[in-house]
Amino acid sequence: MKLLVFDLDGTLLEKDGTLDPRTVDLLKQLDISGVKSTIATGRSLKSTRQFIEALSLKIPVILFNGARVYDPASGSYIFSKSLPWSIVERFVSLCKDLSVSLFLFVDEDAYAMNPGLRASDYIFRDGLSYFPLVNLSCLSGRTVTKIVIAGLVNELTKLRFFTELNDPCVNVTQSEENLLEVLPAGVSKAEALKWLCGFLRLDLKDVVAFGNGENDLEMIKIAGIGITFADAPPSLRYHAGTILSTCGYVGLREFVEKHIERAVLR
């Protein structure tokens, strides 16, 4: 066991979205013992930076559900993929006729269409700031990393079904029940983790992956040990090697007591 990879929301963070100082202390103890940590999240760098700094992470961080990998040591991206412009145009057009909120992530900026319609919880949780998306011409020549669509479950289910039938150039996943994420083809946390292990010259069997959402499933399946939680979807509980009682510090300590020598706990 050499690397712990954590999703943020509902996993490393507490249920209220905060990072417990005891979690920071425990991960620092593990780091001293030789077990490193990093993050794999759907969030942007802007939304994740506070946690990278609080945890003093040195291992590259997986962002945008695998579309980008950021190296805290150099302060730069070392891996990046973006959506074809035709896909961006198609989704903006589709969502104009639906009761959904749409966000385009361009570098470190977010552009939103109907943000107040379905996305208030998402905006608050991620501390998301955004520019209004009046039309796509304002983004001409810029690259879109991912699209997030917030809406009611039935609307997202229809949109996802249509997309998976007609758009083989994209990967569609759900980080939460009411959030649909559109990513470049071949992009996922699992694929980014494979890339990161190659970059670090690390075997996947030495990785422990933690997650609680559909977008974490493949990452949990390919890691040496996959960890999820009692309230996670059935598919994650089925494939996980360990199911923890809850997220945040209590869950992390439970994992350490089950899988790592007690000597690292003071």
N, C-alpha and C positions, 0 to 999 in steps of 0.2 A: 504494500500500500504506500504509494508515493504522492498521489495528487487527489485532492478532494475538489470536485466541481459542483458548484451550487447554483441552482436557480435562485432568484431573489424572492419574488412575491409568493407568500404561502409556503416558503421553504426556509431560506436563511433568515429572512425577516420575520418579525413577530406578526401576529394577525392584524395589528394596527398599522403595519408598514414601517415600523421603526427597527433599528438595529440595536439589540441589547448590548450594552458595554461588556457584559459577561461573555457574549459570543465572541467579541473582539479579543478579549483576554484568552479565551480557550483556544481560538485559532492561532494566536501568537505562540501559545505553549506547544501546540502541535507542530508549528513551523520550526521551533527550536529543536524538536525531537526528530525532524527530518520529513514530516508530512506537510507538504505545501498545499495551498488553497488558491482557487480562482473562482470566477463567476461565469455562468452561461445564462444570459437573459434576453428577453425580447426587447428590453429597453434600449434607448439610445445612450451614447456616451454622456450627453448632458444630464440625463436622468440618473445615470449610474455612478458618475464621478465621485459623489459624496461617499459612496460605499467603498469604492476603490481606495480612496484616500484614508478613510477611517480604518480600513483593514490593512493598510500599507502593503497592498498587493504588488508583487513583482512579476508573477506569472501572467502572460497575456490573457486578456479577458474576451470572452465571446459575447458579442452584442447583436442586436437586431435579429435575434433567433438564428444566428449563424451567418448572416450576410456580411458581417465585418468582425475582424479580430483586432483588438487594440493592445498595444504593448505599453504598459505604464512606465517601463524603464526608459524607453526612447521617446515616449509621448507622441507616438504615431501609429497609424493603422499598418498592419503587416499583411492583412488579407482583406479583400473587399470585392463584392459582387453587386450589380445593380439590375433593375428591371428594364426590359426593352421598352422604349417609348410607346410603342403600339399598345402594350399591355396597360400602361398608365392611362392612355387615352380611353381605352375600352372600359376600364373600371370607373373612371370619372363619369363617363357617359352612362353606364349602367346605374350608378348610384344616384344620379340626378333624379331618377324616377322612383326611388325607394325612400322609405322613412328611416334613413340611416345617417350616421355621421361618418365622414371619411377624412383620413389623415394621410398625407404624403410626407415621407421623411426624406429630406434632401440635405446631404451632409449633416450638420448639427441642427438644422432647422426643421420645423414641422409646419405644413400648410394644411388648413382645415376647411372642409365644406360642411355646413350645418353642424358645427361642433356642439351646440347646446341641445341638440335634438335627443341624442342617445348616449352621449359620452361624458357626462358630468363626473361619474365615479372614476372613469379612466383618467380624465384630466387631473382630478384631485389626487389620485393615488400616485401618479407618476410626476406630479408637479409640472405638468406639461404646459409650456408656453408655445404659442403658434401664431402664424400669420393667416389672415383670411385668404382662401383660395377663390378669387373672383373668376379667373379663367387660366387655362394652362399656358397661355402665351408668356406669362410672367416667369415661367420656369424654363423657357426655351434655352436649350444648350446645357442644362443642368441634369445631373443623374439622380434618379429616385431609387433609394435603397430598398424601401418596403412600403406597403400600403396597409393601414389598419382601418378596419370598418367596424363600427360599434352599432349594434341594433338588437332588436328582439330575436329570440332564438329561431323562430319560424322564418323570419326574413333572411337571416344568415344561412340557414339550412338550404333554402332555395338558391341563394346566390352561390353557395359552395357547390351544390349539385351542378348548376349550370356551368360554373367555372371548370370543374374537374372533367366535364364532358367536352368542353370546347377550348380549353387553354392548357395544352401539354407543356407550354413554355414557362409555367409558373408552379410553385409549390404552395398550397393553401393549407393553413393549419389554424387551430384555435388555442390561444393561450388561456382563455377563459370562455365561459359559456356564451357571453355576449360580445366577444371580441374575435373577429376574423382577421387573420394576417395573411397578406399576399406577398410571397417572397420569390426571388429568382429561382428558376428550375435548378434542382440539385442542392438547394440551400436548406439547411436544418441545423439544429444544435448538434445532432449526431455527426453530420458530415464535418462540421467545424471542429468538433472534438477529435475526429480522426486526423484532420489537418494539423491541429495543435500538437497532438501526440507525435506526429512525424517531425514537426518543427522542433519539439523538445527532445526528440529521440527517446520517447517514453512508450512502453508497451501499454496497450489498452487494459490489460489485465491488472495493471498497477493503479488503475483509476477507479475512484468511487464517485458515482454521479447521483446527485440529489435533485428531485423534482416532484411537482404535484399536478402538472397539466398535460394535456394531450401533446403539446409541443416538446415535452420532455421524454416522451415514451421511448423513442428510438435511442436516445442518449442513454437512458437507463438500461436498455436491452444490450447495448454494445459494451458497456463498461464492465470492468472486473466485478464490481459490486454495484447494483442498482438499489437506490434507497427512495422510498416514498412514504406516504403518511396515511393514517387511518381514514381520513376524509377525502383521499384522492379517488379519481375515477377507477372503476373495477379493472380496466385494462392495465393500469399502472400497478395496482396491488397484485395482479396476477403475475406480472413479469419481474417485480422487484425482489431482490434477495432479502431485504429487510423492510418491514413496515414499522415506522415510528409513530408514537402516539400523537404527536403534535409537531408543529414547525417551531422555528426560532431556537432560542437557547436551550429550552427543555429537551427538544428533539435532538439537538446536536449533542448534548451531554449524554443522552440515552444511547446515541450511536457510539460515542467514544467508549462508554462503559461496556458495550457489547462487542466492539471490534478492535479496540486499541488498548494496549496495556495501561493499567491504572497509574503507572509511574508518571505519565504525562499530566495527570491531574493533581494539582497541589491542594 
